[in-house]
């Protein structure tokens, strides 16, 4: 090959090298980390979460995320743009540019930044993502529970539980929706299979806070239980409640004990056409407590005695639950449910007890 023919090849490589350098220049600039100033110390990293009570910072110094109370933060800035959701339906877009007089500055420059009251901050997200959807559903949370058991031996048993609970909380109102279904069978050796559990339940309850401690409620629940020969039980009720004790842990968690009283109507219809209905006084209690390692215990009690026969016609329900964090949104769930009916269908027991262990997914 002649010297003249080599020049175009050399020029092509030179142009390619120049383009490669120009393409890498944007990546060659030094990275700028987010900064959070806590009690005079500047911490660097990436802010991964933000709310009115805390900031989560993934540091550049090692693995792990720091959770810093907002009350301890003197200043914070971000390198990238984000969206801060605050108040009822407001959102501000831009970099976090610092704190002035209890306000978080959000924008492209301090001169034009929007001051956001820290106490109203809900959460933040990156400039792109699903934040708008999360904003619309920020008042909703819930759980899906599932449990299965199988035994193959002299006695064969199979069963499952599926439960769904949803809560919408936006002060001063709360809406609670729930449903569950449990089914189980048993087969003894050389005998036919029998149904040992067949229960469907549903609940809808609305609450309104008159004061931080006093609330009113309206609710309705329905139950079908094939084993107890209960075709339908409906319990509409309404009343007033009081929070006896409360300890706020953060914006999402609290320990509490509360009780309520009101009026109710209990209607029960059994297989075969017999029924039992009565006006009742509705006594209720509810408690929740966070144990070490994020374990949460909850308890609910309903006592519905007939107004004209307190000791001879009543319904008593107790449910105790324990939620154990496992991985991310996946938890272990243990529950003990006990129902006592003073009046039952012929040939059935007054007491109905369920003990369940399974998995729960929260959002």
C-alpha positions, 0 to 999 in steps of 0.5 A: 500500500502506498503512503498516499493511501494511508492518509485517509485511514490515519485521518479517520482514526484522528477524527474518531479519537476527537469525537471519543474525547468529546463524548467522554467530557461530560462524564469526566466532570467531578461528581457533586454529592448532596450535602446535609449539615447536622449540628455543624457537620457536613455529610455528603451522599445522596438524599433518598427520602425526605419528609416533615420528620426525617431525611434519609441519606445514603452516604459516600463514606460506606454502605448503608443509609442514615436516617436523620431527624429533620429537627437536627438538620441545619442545612441541606442541598442536592445536586440533582433536581427533584419534586417535593410534595407538600400540603394538600396537593402542592408540589415544587420542582427544582434542586434543594438549595438550603433552609431559611427560617424554617423553610426548605428552598426548592428551585433553580436558584436561591433568588427564585426558589420556592420556600416550602414549610418543612412541617407540610412536606409529604415526600420527594421524588426524582424529576422523573418517576411515579411521584404523581401517582404516589401523591394521589394515593398518599392517603391510602395504605393497606395489606394483603395476607395469605396462609396455606397449610397442607398435611398428608398423613393418616389424617389429610388436611388442607386449608388457606386464608386470604385477607385484604385490608385497606385504610384511607386516612386524611385528617380528620377522617378515616375509612377502613375496608376489609375482607377475608376468606378462610377454607379448610378440609380434613380427611380421616383414613377410610372416611370422606373428606369434611369441611372444617373451615368455611368463613367469609367476612367483610367490613366497612368503617368510617371515622371522624375526629371531633378532637385529637381524642374524641371521634365518631364512627359508623360501621357495618360488617357481614359474616358467612360461616358454613361450619357454624351453619350461619347463612349471614350475620349483619351488624350495622352500628354507630357511636362515639369513641375516645383515645385513652392513651397515645404515643406518636413515634413518627408521622406513620406510626403510633402506639395507642389504646382507644375504646368506643360505645354506641348502638347496633343491630345484630341480625343472624340467619342460620341454615334452615331458615331460623334467625336471631335479631336484636338491638344491642349496645356496641362496646369496642376497644382497639390497641396497637403497640410497636415492639423492638425490631419493628414488630407490631402487635394489634388487638381488637374487641367487640362486645354486642349484648342485647339491650333486653338480655345482656347475659343470654343473647350477645356476640363477643369477638376478639382478635389479636395480631402480630406482624413481624418485618421480614424483607422490604414490604414482606412481613410474617403475620400471626393472628388469633381470632375468637368469636363467641355466639350466645345464640347459635344454630342447632348442633353447633358450638358457641365458641369459634377459635382460629389461629393463623400464621402466614405472610403479609404484604404491606404498601 
